[in-house]
């Protein structure tokens, strides 16, 4: 049994045009952006910063909510 939508065309990543489109939309991560923080840059020749990662996961408070992360209260009559 397959749950995929048969009418949706399959995106073939091996296609050169598809790959070029993905490559053009790539944005390198930037630590100043909310969604890229924390940014741990990893170099294959260096040890992983496991202590820093664990400290961030265990002790860092989440950023305060902003307009894009807060649910809006619905006031329409048809939802009641």
Buried (B, 14 or more C-beta within 10 A) or exposed (E): EEEEEEEEEEEEEEEEEEEEEEEEEEEEEEEEEEEEEEEEEEEEEEEEEEEEEEEEEEEEEEEEEEEEEEEEEEEEEEEE
